[in-house]
Amino acid sequence: MNSALRPEPHTERSLPKECPLLMPRHKVHERREAWRVNTRNGWAVVSVLLARLIILGITVSLSIYGITEMHGVLSTNTITLLQWVFLSLFSINFVWIAFAFAQAVLGFLVCLNPLRKRHLESSDVAPIKTAILLPVYSEEPHRVAAAIKAMRSELLVKAPGQYAFFILSDTSDPHAWIAEEQVFMDLLNSDEAACAVYYRKRLTNEERKAGNIADWVSRWGGAYPAMIVLDADSLMSAETFIALSNRLAAAPHVGLIQTLPTIIRAKSLYGRLQQFANHCYGPIYAAGLSAWHGLSSNFWGHNAIIRTQAFADACSLPILSGKPPFGGHVLSHDFIEAAFLRRAGWGVRFDTDLGGSYEESPSSLVDVLIRDRRWCQGNLQHSRLLCAQGLSFASRIHILVGIFSYLSAVFWLLLIVLGLSIALQAFIVRPEYFASFSLFPVWPVFDAERALNLFYISMAIVFAPKVFSWFSALVHFRQCSAFGGPVLLTLSIFLESLLSALYAPILMVAQFSVVCSILMGRDSGWKPQSRNDGALSWGAVWRVHRGHTLFGIILAAVAYLNSIELFLWLLPLSGGLMLSMPLSWVSGGRSGGRGIAWFGLLRAPEEKRPSEILSLLNQEIIDAGEANYDASKPLQTLLANGYFYQWHSKQLPKSCSEYIFNAPAVTAEWKIRHTDSLQELESWLDQNELLAVLTRRELLALIAGDEDVSTRPVDDEYSRI
């Protein structure tokens, strides 16, 4: 099949010269290395130790009190077997909320400290040349391009020549691939003296995001002493970029500095809910975390700066034995990379005093549940690494907290169901007063007054962090004003608490089912994250939440048959489940978010006074307008533009067919030779065949009528593919 296509002559590869770093793969069990420096700040060591003692003291004290009180509630007479199980589940859950409360107390004290200091930034050493990495996987390219333009425009003015952007594509869908190339192609330049922008598309996406980053490190990492990893929806100001580079330069013993990303640009109801909670409660929790983490903090996978050589030496993660979900590549790699950096003697720091670090959040409840499925599998897989040799105590706590963040849903739901079962047993089954030889009967009774007091205390522990955040905002005038003033702030906290209480049981039941699915051996796969407004159809809501609704109805019915008091007691749980469909439907889309915003509720500071970088991003998105490409016809789009065709071909290995057998490529070549038009060919090719065509120069050349390129050798830089 021939074509009149003749490419324009001027095209170049979109990548710099390679500067490799070795990334030796590590084992699960290795010895811990010594700290990278012999001396450490004495006060810093004491403050971290004091913070950990505060956390330990509050958690242990509250836990002992709560467990003792619950034992007293149950032990009016001899405790039955079901009651012992109930007490065990309650103990696990109470320790969990006590630990969260302790971190909030610590964060509250830190935030109120007028002498709180910023971390040291280097002023007497040369700036660190830093790469800014943006891994993408079937993302909306216009949003990514707009963010790069906004960030680059600031860096050109404030730090020319210090940074370079690398768009690292793992996109496997051929339609999304051609769409992103169309958008990114116009961004690319190799001007290292200003701020270069490069693009690399992996032809295979082994090890997912971790493999994507590792591929860059092993090929170009030697040219950049530091790398800042962003997500596709991340944004960062030039001041924050520069501060991160200077702080890393000033701390040669630190391998990673994590920022606190704040959520921006939320339009839906659920998005605004997460955004408000992130801005209002996030600083309290983050301050507590940073205080007790010290130099053994965690990594969240994005919006952080990493010492490239340290990452190369320490962070090629082991491949776990067995099959997914518990075997294979480490799915949630960020926690383990932080743990391995610490094991290799590098400090990992969480700097909460830096602003200008942003991200976006899922727009609807369904989007959150989809993301949680992947996160849950990754966190549960960490159980294989929890007891790895050489990890620090803090790293093990991070891993354990990540695991329990999903297992807690199992324990809470089991506690509720078991409590309901005990109530039903007392109502339906005739008590065996003399079940064993005894002069006294066994009465299945509770100390109701003590139980009520314990409930009030438990609720106080759960809601105290919100009160801390409210008070912290009130005493900082600018922060309070950014939330709309004291009245709107207070009303927003009440609204957020109400909506969160309604959504919480849905999340709990959904996470319970996800954990069960993973324990049964089902792999989540790798699906792209939705970045749209989250609008849902009633059909989609029905498919996701029909089970939740039915479970809520059953809980309510069983409780009502027992007593009206129990029905009312369980109504916050059963009500949220029974209303899961309308609650989920209203969570997405912009209509619910607009209504809340009109009243000034759930307002985030960046809405009232957007930062310069956020204003630049919003303007870039407006200027970009709607997508002007047809993603449904990637081959026709590619071959209709000679320059685009030539540029795309330049990014590919010159020949693949002689080195790797690929069945879709074979069938695709047959179809190319037996079709009369490009439109007919594109309708014949399936997804895998289309991808094979787009990744092979010889097949594209065959379509274009220029077959001589198929005899050329493979480029050296692609010989490993």
ROFI-473731 format. One line per 5 residues: number of its first residue (from 1); their letters; for each residue x, y, z of C-alpha. Coordinates in Angstrom, 1 decimal. Layout:
BEGIN
NUM	a	X/Y/Z | ... $
END
This chain:
BEGIN
1	mnsal	0.0/0.0/0.0 | 1.6/3.2/-1.1 | 1.0/6.8/-0.1 | 2.0/10.3/-1.3 | 3.4/11.0/2.1 $
6	rpeph	6.8/12.5/2.1 | 8.2/13.5/5.5 | 9.6/17.0/6.0 | 13.4/16.8/6.6 | 13.9/18.6/10.0 $
11	tersl	13.3/16.3/13.0 | 15.4/15.2/16.0 | 15.4/12.8/18.8 | 13.7/14.3/21.8 | 16.3/13.0/24.4 $
16	pkecp	19.7/14.2/25.5 | 22.9/12.1/25.4 | 22.7/9.2/27.9 | 24.7/9.4/31.1 | 24.0/6.0/32.8 $
21	llmpr	24.0/5.1/36.5 | 24.1/1.5/37.7 | 21.1/0.3/39.7 | 21.9/-3.0/41.3 | 18.8/-4.9/42.4 $
26	hkvhe	18.5/-5.4/46.1 | 17.4/-8.3/48.2 | 14.6/-8.3/50.8 | 17.1/-9.0/53.5 | 20.3/-6.9/53.7 $
31	rreaw	22.3/-5.3/56.5 | 21.7/-1.7/57.5 | 24.4/0.8/56.5 | 25.8/3.4/58.9 | 24.6/7.0/58.7 $
36	rvntr	26.3/9.1/56.0 | 27.6/11.6/58.5 | 29.3/11.0/61.8 | 27.8/14.0/63.6 | 24.1/15.0/63.9 $
41	ngwav	22.5/18.0/65.5 | 22.0/17.2/69.1 | 18.8/19.2/69.6 | 17.3/17.5/66.5 | 18.0/14.1/68.0 $
46	vsvll	16.5/15.1/71.3 | 13.4/16.7/69.7 | 12.6/13.6/67.7 | 13.1/11.3/70.7 | 10.8/13.6/72.7 $
51	arlii	8.2/13.6/70.0 | 8.2/9.8/69.8 | 7.9/9.6/73.6 | 4.8/11.9/73.4 | 3.3/9.6/70.7 $
56	lgitv	4.0/6.5/72.7 | 2.8/7.9/76.0 | -0.5/9.2/74.6 | -1.2/6.1/72.6 | -0.4/3.6/75.4 $
61	slsiy	-2.2/5.6/78.0 | -5.4/6.0/76.0 | -5.3/2.4/74.8 | -5.0/1.1/78.4 | -7.9/3.3/79.5 $
66	gitem	-10.2/2.4/76.6 | -9.5/-1.4/76.7 | -9.9/-1.4/80.5 | -13.2/0.4/80.3 | -14.5/-1.9/77.6 $
71	hgvls	-13.5/-4.9/79.7 | -15.5/-3.3/82.5 | -18.5/-2.9/80.2 | -18.4/-6.6/79.3 | -17.4/-8.1/82.6 $
76	tntit	-20.4/-7.3/84.8 | -20.6/-11.1/84.9 | -18.5/-13.8/83.2 | -17.5/-12.8/79.7 | -18.7/-15.0/76.9 $
81	llqwv	-16.6/-16.2/74.0 | -18.2/-13.7/71.6 | -17.6/-10.9/74.0 | -13.9/-11.9/74.2 | -13.7/-11.7/70.4 $
86	flslf	-15.5/-8.3/70.6 | -13.1/-7.0/73.1 | -10.1/-8.1/71.0 | -11.5/-6.3/67.9 | -12.3/-3.2/70.0 $
91	sinfv	-8.8/-3.2/71.4 | -7.2/-3.2/67.9 | -9.4/-0.4/66.7 | -9.0/1.7/69.8 | -5.2/1.5/69.6 $
96	wiafa	-5.5/2.7/66.0 | -7.6/5.8/66.8 | -5.5/6.5/69.9 | -2.3/6.5/67.7 | -4.0/8.9/65.2 $
101	faqav	-5.1/11.2/68.1 | -1.6/11.2/69.5 | -0.1/12.4/66.2 | -2.8/15.1/66.0 | -1.9/16.3/69.5 $
106	lgflv	1.8/16.4/68.6 | 1.0/18.3/65.4 | -1.2/20.8/67.2 | 1.6/21.6/69.7 | 4.1/22.0/66.9 $
111	clnpl	1.8/24.3/64.9 | 1.2/26.5/67.9 | 4.9/26.8/68.6 | 5.9/30.4/67.7 | 9.6/29.4/67.6 $
116	rkrhl	9.1/26.8/64.9 | 12.1/26.9/62.5 | 12.5/26.4/58.8 | 15.1/23.9/57.5 | 18.5/25.1/56.5 $
121	essdv	19.0/26.0/52.8 | 22.4/26.2/51.2 | 23.6/29.6/50.1 | 27.3/28.9/49.7 | 27.4/26.0/47.3 $
126	apikt	26.7/25.8/43.6 | 23.0/24.9/42.7 | 22.3/21.3/42.1 | 21.4/20.5/38.5 | 18.0/18.9/38.9 $
131	aillp	15.8/16.8/36.6 | 12.0/17.2/37.0 | 10.4/13.8/36.2 | 6.8/13.5/35.1 | 5.8/9.9/34.7 $
136	vysee	2.5/9.6/32.6 | 0.3/6.7/31.9 | -2.7/7.4/29.6 | -3.1/10.9/31.1 | -4.9/13.9/29.7 $
141	phrva	-2.0/15.5/27.8 | -3.3/19.1/27.8 | -3.4/19.2/31.6 | 0.2/17.9/31.8 | 1.4/20.3/29.1 $
146	aaika	-0.3/23.2/30.8 | 1.5/22.4/34.1 | 4.9/22.1/32.4 | 4.4/25.4/30.6 | 3.4/27.2/33.9 $
151	mrsel	6.3/25.7/35.9 | 8.9/26.2/33.1 | 7.9/29.9/32.6 | 8.7/30.5/36.3 | 11.9/28.6/36.2 $
156	lvkap	13.2/30.4/33.1 | 13.1/33.6/35.1 | 14.1/32.4/38.6 | 16.5/29.5/37.9 | 17.6/29.3/34.3 $
161	gqyaf	19.9/26.4/33.4 | 19.3/24.6/36.7 | 16.4/22.4/35.8 | 15.2/20.1/32.9 | 11.8/18.4/32.5 $
166	filsd	11.5/14.8/31.4 | 8.1/13.5/30.4 | 8.4/9.7/31.0 | 5.6/8.0/29.2 | 4.5/4.5/30.0 $
171	tsdph	1.2/4.8/28.0 | 0.3/1.5/26.4 | -2.9/2.5/24.7 | -2.1/3.5/21.1 | -4.8/6.1/20.9 $
176	awiae	-3.6/7.9/24.0 | 0.0/7.6/22.9 | -0.5/9.4/19.6 | -2.6/12.0/21.4 | 0.0/12.8/24.0 $
181	eqvfm	2.8/13.0/21.3 | 0.7/15.5/19.4 | 0.5/17.7/22.5 | 4.0/17.2/23.9 | 5.9/17.5/20.6 $
186	dllns	5.5/21.3/20.6 | 6.8/21.6/24.1 | 10.1/19.9/23.5 | 13.5/21.6/23.4 | 17.0/20.8/24.3 $
191	deaac	18.1/24.2/25.6 | 19.9/23.1/28.8 | 21.0/26.7/29.4 | 17.4/27.7/29.9 | 15.1/24.8/30.8 $
196	avyyr	15.0/21.8/28.5 | 11.9/19.6/28.0 | 12.4/16.0/26.9 | 10.0/13.2/26.1 | 10.7/9.4/26.4 $
201	krltn	8.2/6.7/25.6 | 9.0/3.2/26.9 | 8.0/0.5/24.5 | 7.5/-1.9/27.5 | 6.3/-0.8/30.9 $
206	eerka	7.9/-3.4/33.2 | 7.6/-2.6/36.9 | 5.2/0.1/36.2 | 6.0/3.5/37.7 | 9.0/2.2/39.6 $
211	gniad	10.4/0.8/36.4 | 9.7/4.0/34.6 | 11.8/6.0/37.1 | 14.5/3.3/37.2 | 14.8/3.4/33.4 $
216	wvsrw	15.4/7.1/33.5 | 18.0/6.8/36.4 | 19.9/4.0/34.7 | 20.1/6.0/31.4 | 20.3/9.7/32.2 $
221	ggayp	20.6/9.9/36.0 | 24.4/10.4/35.9 | 23.9/13.9/34.4 | 21.6/15.1/37.2 | 22.7/14.9/40.9 $
226	amivl	19.0/15.4/42.0 | 15.6/14.6/40.6 | 12.2/15.9/41.6 | 9.4/13.4/41.0 | 6.0/14.7/40.2 $
231	dadsl	2.7/13.1/39.3 | 0.8/13.9/36.2 | -1.5/16.1/38.2 | 1.2/17.7/40.3 | 2.2/21.4/40.3 $
236	msaet	5.1/23.1/42.0 | 6.3/26.7/42.2 | 9.8/27.8/41.2 | 10.4/28.9/44.8 | 9.7/25.4/46.0 $
241	fials	11.8/23.8/43.3 | 14.7/26.1/44.3 | 14.2/25.6/48.0 | 14.2/21.8/47.6 | 17.4/21.8/45.6 $
246	nrlaa	19.1/24.2/48.1 | 18.0/22.1/51.1 | 19.3/18.9/49.5 | 22.6/20.6/48.9 | 22.7/21.8/52.5 $
251	aphvg	22.1/18.3/53.8 | 24.6/15.8/52.2 | 23.4/13.0/54.5 | 19.8/13.3/53.3 | 18.7/11.2/50.3 $
256	liqtl	15.1/12.4/50.0 | 13.0/15.4/51.0 | 9.2/15.0/50.8 | 6.9/18.0/50.6 | 3.3/18.3/51.8 $
261	ptiir	1.2/18.5/48.6 | -2.0/20.4/48.9 | -5.1/19.7/46.8 | -6.2/22.2/44.2 | -8.7/22.8/41.5 $
266	aksly	-11.4/20.5/43.0 | -14.8/21.1/41.3 | -17.0/18.2/42.4 | -18.6/17.9/45.8 | -16.3/15.0/46.8 $
271	grlqq	-13.3/16.7/45.4 | -14.1/19.9/47.4 | -14.6/17.7/50.5 | -11.1/16.2/50.1 | -9.6/19.6/49.3 $
276	fanhc	-11.0/21.3/52.4 | -9.9/18.4/54.7 | -6.5/18.5/53.1 | -6.0/22.2/53.7 | -7.7/22.4/57.1 $
281	ygpiy	-6.7/19.2/58.8 | -3.6/18.2/56.8 | -1.1/20.7/58.4 | -1.9/19.4/61.9 | -1.3/15.7/61.0 $
286	aagls	1.7/16.5/58.8 | 3.4/18.5/61.6 | 2.9/15.6/63.9 | 4.3/13.1/61.4 | 7.3/15.2/60.6 $
291	awhgl	8.1/15.7/64.3 | 8.3/12.1/65.2 | 9.7/10.9/61.8 | 12.9/12.9/62.0 | 15.3/11.6/59.4 $
296	ssnfw	13.4/8.3/59.0 | 10.4/9.7/57.2 | 8.3/8.4/54.3 | 7.9/8.9/50.6 | 4.5/9.3/48.9 $
301	ghnai	5.8/8.8/45.3 | 5.6/12.4/44.1 | 6.3/16.0/44.9 | 9.7/15.1/46.5 | 13.3/15.7/45.7 $
306	irtqa	15.7/12.7/45.6 | 19.5/12.4/45.5 | 19.9/10.5/42.2 | 23.0/8.6/43.2 | 21.5/7.5/46.5 $
311	fadac	18.3/6.3/44.7 | 20.4/4.4/42.1 | 22.4/2.7/44.9 | 19.6/1.8/47.2 | 16.2/1.7/45.4 $
316	slpil	16.2/-1.0/42.8 | 13.6/-3.1/44.6 | 13.5/-6.9/44.8 | 11.1/-8.9/42.8 | 9.0/-10.9/45.3 $
321	sgkpp	8.6/-14.6/44.8 | 5.2/-15.9/43.8 | 2.4/-14.3/41.7 | 0.5/-11.1/42.3 | -1.2/-9.8/44.4 $
326	fgghv	1.5/-10.7/47.0 | 4.3/-11.6/44.6 | 6.0/-10.0/41.6 | 7.1/-6.4/41.4 | 6.5/-4.1/44.4 $
331	lshdf	3.3/-2.3/43.5 | 3.4/0.6/46.1 | 7.1/1.2/45.6 | 7.4/4.6/47.3 | 7.2/3.4/51.0 $
336	ieaaf	9.8/0.7/50.3 | 12.1/3.1/48.4 | 12.1/5.4/51.5 | 12.8/2.4/53.8 | 15.6/1.2/51.6 $
341	lrrag	17.2/4.7/51.4 | 17.1/4.8/55.2 | 18.6/1.2/55.3 | 21.4/2.4/53.1 | 22.3/5.2/55.6 $
346	wgvrf	20.5/8.1/53.9 | 18.2/10.4/55.8 | 14.6/10.8/54.6 | 12.9/14.0/55.6 | 9.4/15.4/55.5 $
351	dtdlg	9.5/19.2/55.2 | 6.1/20.6/56.0 | 7.1/24.2/56.1 | 7.4/24.4/52.3 | 4.4/25.8/50.4 $
356	gsyee	3.9/25.8/46.6 | 3.5/22.0/46.3 | 0.2/20.9/44.8 | -1.7/18.0/43.5 | -5.3/17.1/42.4 $
361	spssl	-7.6/14.5/43.8 | -10.1/12.0/42.4 | -13.3/13.7/41.7 | -15.9/11.2/42.8 | -16.4/8.4/45.3 $
366	vdvli	-16.2/5.8/42.6 | -12.8/7.2/41.4 | -11.5/7.0/45.0 | -12.7/3.4/45.3 | -10.9/2.5/42.0 $
371	rdrrw	-7.7/4.1/43.2 | -8.0/2.5/46.6 | -8.1/-1.0/45.0 | -4.6/-0.5/43.7 | -3.3/1.2/46.8 $
376	cqgnl	-4.8/-1.5/49.0 | -3.0/-4.3/47.1 | 0.3/-2.4/47.2 | 0.0/-1.8/51.0 | -1.0/-5.4/51.8 $
381	qhsrl	1.9/-6.6/49.6 | 4.2/-4.8/52.0 | 3.5/-7.5/54.5 | 6.2/-9.4/52.6 | 8.7/-6.7/53.5 $
386	lcaqg	7.6/-5.8/57.0 | 10.2/-8.0/58.7 | 12.9/-7.4/56.1 | 16.4/-7.3/57.6 | 18.0/-3.9/58.1 $
391	lsfas	14.9/-1.7/58.1 | 14.7/1.0/60.8 | 12.0/0.8/63.4 | 10.3/4.0/62.0 | 10.3/2.4/58.5 $
396	rihil	8.5/-0.7/59.9 | 6.0/1.6/61.5 | 5.3/3.3/58.2 | 4.8/0.0/56.5 | 2.6/-1.3/59.3 $
401	vgifs	0.5/1.9/59.3 | 0.0/1.6/55.5 | -1.1/-2.0/55.9 | -3.5/-1.2/58.8 | -5.0/1.8/56.9 $
406	ylsav	-6.9/-0.9/54.9 | -7.1/-3.7/57.4 | -8.8/-1.3/59.9 | -11.9/-1.4/57.6 | -12.0/-5.2/58.1 $
411	fwlll	-11.7/-4.9/61.9 | -14.3/-2.1/62.2 | -16.8/-3.9/60.1 | -16.2/-7.2/62.0 | -16.6/-5.3/65.3 $
416	ivlgl	-20.0/-3.8/64.2 | -21.3/-7.1/62.9 | -20.1/-8.9/66.0 | -21.7/-6.3/68.3 | -25.0/-6.7/66.4 $
421	sialq	-24.7/-10.5/66.7 | -24.3/-10.3/70.4 | -27.3/-8.0/70.7 | -29.3/-10.5/68.5 | -28.1/-13.4/70.7 $
426	afivr	-29.4/-11.7/73.8 | -32.7/-10.9/72.1 | -33.4/-14.3/70.3 | -31.5/-17.0/72.1 | -32.6/-18.1/75.6 $
431	peyfa	-29.6/-17.6/77.9 | -28.0/-20.7/79.3 | -27.8/-19.4/82.8 | -26.1/-22.6/84.1 | -24.1/-23.6/81.0 $
436	sfslf	-21.4/-24.9/83.3 | -21.3/-26.2/86.8 | -21.7/-23.1/88.9 | -23.8/-21.8/91.8 | -24.3/-18.6/89.8 $
441	pvwpv	-25.9/-18.1/86.4 | -24.1/-16.6/83.4 | -26.0/-13.4/82.4 | -25.1/-11.9/79.0 | -25.4/-8.3/80.3 $
446	fdaer	-23.5/-5.0/79.7 | -22.8/-2.0/81.9 | -24.8/0.4/79.8 | -23.8/3.6/81.6 | -20.1/2.8/81.3 $
451	alnlf	-20.5/1.8/77.7 | -22.2/5.2/76.9 | -19.3/7.1/78.6 | -16.8/5.1/76.6 | -18.6/5.9/73.4 $
456	yisma	-18.5/9.7/74.2 | -14.8/9.5/74.9 | -14.2/7.5/71.7 | -16.1/10.1/69.7 | -14.1/12.9/71.4 $
461	ivfap	-10.8/11.2/70.3 | -12.1/10.8/66.7 | -13.2/14.5/66.4 | -10.5/16.1/68.5 | -8.1/16.6/65.4 $
466	kvfsw	-10.9/18.6/63.7 | -11.2/20.8/66.8 | -7.4/21.2/66.9 | -7.4/22.3/63.2 | -10.3/24.7/63.8 $
471	fsalv	-8.5/26.3/66.7 | -5.2/26.5/64.9 | -6.9/28.2/61.9 | -8.7/30.7/64.2 | -5.5/31.8/66.0 $
476	hfrqc	-3.7/32.4/62.6 | -5.6/35.3/61.1 | -4.5/34.9/57.5 | -5.3/31.2/57.5 | -8.7/31.8/59.0 $
481	safgg	-9.4/34.6/56.5 | -8.4/32.3/53.6 | -11.1/29.8/54.7 | -13.7/32.6/54.6 | -13.6/33.8/58.2 $
486	pvllt	-14.5/32.1/61.5 | -18.2/31.6/60.7 | -17.7/29.9/57.3 | -14.7/27.9/58.7 | -16.9/26.6/61.5 $
491	lsifl	-19.8/25.8/59.2 | -17.4/24.1/56.7 | -16.0/21.8/59.4 | -19.6/20.8/60.5 | -20.5/20.1/56.8 $
496	eslls	-17.3/18.2/56.2 | -17.9/16.1/59.3 | -21.4/15.3/58.3 | -20.6/14.3/54.7 | -17.5/12.3/55.8 $
501	alyap	-19.7/10.4/58.4 | -22.1/9.5/55.5 | -19.3/8.5/53.1 | -17.3/6.6/55.8 | -19.4/3.4/56.0 $
506	ilmva	-19.4/3.1/52.2 | -15.6/3.4/52.1 | -15.4/0.9/55.0 | -17.5/-1.8/53.3 | -15.8/-1.2/49.9 $
511	qfsvv	-12.4/-1.5/51.5 | -13.5/-4.7/53.3 | -14.5/-6.3/50.0 | -11.2/-5.1/48.4 | -9.1/-6.7/51.2 $
516	csilm	-11.1/-10.0/50.9 | -10.6/-9.9/47.1 | -6.8/-9.5/47.5 | -6.6/-12.2/50.1 | -8.4/-14.5/47.6 $
521	grdsg	-5.5/-13.8/45.2 | -7.1/-11.4/42.7 | -4.7/-8.9/41.1 | -5.8/-5.3/40.5 | -3.8/-4.8/37.3 $
526	wkpqs	-2.7/-1.3/36.3 | -5.5/1.1/35.2 | -4.9/4.8/34.4 | -6.2/7.3/37.0 | -9.4/9.2/36.0 $
531	rndga	-8.7/12.9/35.9 | -12.2/14.2/34.7 | -14.9/15.8/36.8 | -16.2/12.5/38.0 | -19.7/12.8/36.7 $
536	lswga	-21.5/9.5/37.0 | -24.5/7.9/35.4 | -27.1/6.2/37.5 | -26.3/2.9/35.8 | -22.6/3.2/36.9 $
541	vwrvh	-23.7/4.1/40.4 | -26.1/1.1/40.5 | -23.4/-1.3/39.4 | -20.9/-0.1/42.1 | -23.2/0.4/45.0 $
546	rghtl	-26.1/-2.1/44.8 | -24.3/-4.4/47.2 | -23.6/-1.6/49.7 | -27.3/-0.5/49.6 | -28.5/-4.1/50.2 $
551	fgiil	-26.1/-4.6/53.1 | -27.3/-1.3/54.6 | -31.0/-2.4/54.4 | -30.2/-5.7/56.0 | -28.3/-4.1/58.8 $
556	aavay	-31.1/-1.6/59.4 | -33.8/-4.4/59.3 | -31.9/-6.6/61.7 | -31.4/-3.8/64.1 | -35.0/-2.7/63.9 $
561	lnsie	-36.3/-6.2/64.6 | -34.1/-6.2/67.7 | -35.1/-2.8/69.1 | -35.7/0.7/68.1 | -32.8/1.9/70.2 $
566	lflwl	-30.4/-0.4/68.3 | -31.8/0.8/65.0 | -31.2/4.4/65.9 | -27.7/3.5/67.2 | -26.7/1.9/63.9 $
571	lplsg	-28.5/4.5/61.7 | -25.3/6.5/61.0 | -23.8/3.3/59.5 | -26.8/1.8/57.9 | -28.1/5.2/56.7 $
576	glmls	-24.9/6.0/54.8 | -25.0/2.5/53.1 | -28.7/2.8/52.2 | -28.0/6.2/50.7 | -24.8/5.1/48.9 $
581	mplsw	-26.3/5.5/45.4 | -27.5/9.1/45.7 | -24.4/10.0/47.8 | -22.1/8.6/45.1 | -24.0/10.1/42.3 $
586	vsggr	-23.9/13.6/43.8 | -20.2/13.2/44.7 | -19.1/13.6/41.1 | -19.7/16.2/38.5 | -19.6/20.0/39.0 $
591	sggrg	-23.2/20.8/40.0 | -22.8/19.7/43.6 | -19.5/21.4/44.0 | -20.9/24.7/42.5 | -23.8/24.7/44.9 $
596	iawfg	-21.4/24.3/47.9 | -19.0/26.9/46.5 | -21.9/29.4/46.0 | -22.5/29.4/49.8 | -18.7/29.8/50.4 $
601	llrap	-18.5/26.4/52.2 | -15.6/24.0/51.9 | -13.5/26.8/50.6 | -9.7/26.2/50.2 | -7.2/29.1/50.7 $
606	eekrp	-6.0/28.8/47.1 | -9.5/29.7/45.8 | -9.5/33.1/47.4 | -5.9/34.0/46.9 | -4.4/31.7/44.2 $
611	seils	-0.6/31.5/44.1 | 1.2/32.8/41.1 | 1.9/29.3/39.8 | -1.7/28.2/40.1 | -2.9/31.3/38.3 $
616	llnqe	-0.4/30.5/35.5 | -1.7/26.9/35.3 | -5.3/28.1/35.1 | -4.4/30.5/32.3 | -2.5/27.8/30.4 $
621	iidag	-5.5/25.5/30.6 | -7.8/28.2/29.3 | -5.4/29.0/26.5 | -5.1/25.3/25.5 | -8.9/25.1/25.1 $
626	eanyd	-10.5/21.9/24.0 | -8.6/19.0/22.5 | -8.2/19.5/18.8 | -7.1/16.0/17.8 | -9.0/12.9/16.9 $
631	askpl	-7.7/10.1/19.2 | -9.9/7.5/17.6 | -7.8/7.4/14.4 | -4.1/7.4/15.5 | -2.7/6.0/12.2 $
636	qtlla	-4.5/8.5/10.1 | -3.5/11.3/12.4 | 0.1/10.3/12.3 | 0.4/9.7/8.6 | -1.5/12.9/7.6 $
641	ngyfy	1.3/15.1/8.9 | 4.8/14.5/7.4 | 6.6/16.3/10.2 | 4.7/14.4/12.9 | 5.4/11.1/11.2 $
646	qwhsk	9.1/11.8/10.9 | 9.4/12.9/14.5 | 7.5/9.9/15.8 | 9.6/7.5/13.7 | 12.8/9.2/15.0 $
651	qlpks	11.8/8.1/18.6 | 11.6/4.4/17.7 | 14.2/1.7/17.3 | 15.1/1.4/13.7 | 14.1/-2.3/13.6 $
656	cseyi	12.5/-4.6/16.0 | 11.3/-7.5/13.9 | 14.7/-9.2/13.5 | 15.3/-9.3/17.2 | 11.9/-9.9/18.9 $
661	fnapa	9.2/-12.1/17.7 | 5.8/-10.3/18.0 | 2.7/-12.1/16.9 | 0.6/-8.9/16.6 | 3.3/-7.4/14.4 $
666	vtaew	3.2/-10.4/12.1 | -0.6/-10.2/11.6 | -0.5/-6.4/11.3 | 2.0/-6.7/8.5 | -0.3/-9.2/6.7 $
671	kirht	-3.2/-6.8/7.0 | -1.1/-3.9/5.7 | -0.2/-5.8/2.6 | -3.8/-6.9/2.0 | -5.7/-3.6/2.5 $
676	dslqe	-6.3/-0.9/-0.1 | -6.8/2.1/2.2 | -5.6/3.5/5.5 | -9.2/3.8/6.7 | -9.8/0.1/6.0 $
681	leswl	-6.5/-0.9/7.6 | -7.3/1.0/10.8 | -10.7/-0.7/11.1 | -9.0/-4.1/10.7 | -6.3/-3.7/13.3 $
686	dqnel	-7.0/-4.6/16.9 | -5.4/-2.8/19.9 | -2.3/-4.9/20.1 | -1.7/-4.8/16.3 | -2.1/-1.1/16.2 $
691	lavlt	0.4/-0.7/19.0 | 2.8/-3.0/17.1 | 2.5/-0.8/14.0 | 3.1/2.4/15.9 | 6.2/1.0/17.6 $
696	rrell	7.9/-0.3/14.4 | 9.5/1.9/11.8 | 9.5/-0.8/9.2 | 5.7/-1.3/9.4 | 5.1/2.5/9.3 $
701	aliag	7.4/2.7/6.4 | 5.5/-0.1/4.7 | 2.3/1.9/5.0 | 4.0/5.1/3.8 | 5.6/3.3/0.8 $
706	dedvs	9.2/3.6/2.1 | 10.3/0.1/3.0 | 14.1/0.5/2.9 | 14.4/1.5/6.6 | 13.6/-2.1/7.7 $
711	trpvd	17.1/-3.3/6.9 | 18.9/-0.8/9.2 | 20.3/-2.0/12.5 | 18.8/-1.3/15.9 | 20.0/1.9/17.7 $
716	deysr	22.4/1.1/20.5 | 20.2/2.9/23.1 | 17.3/0.6/22.3 | 19.3/-2.7/22.1 | 18.2/-3.7/25.6 $
721	i	14.5/-3.6/24.6 $
END
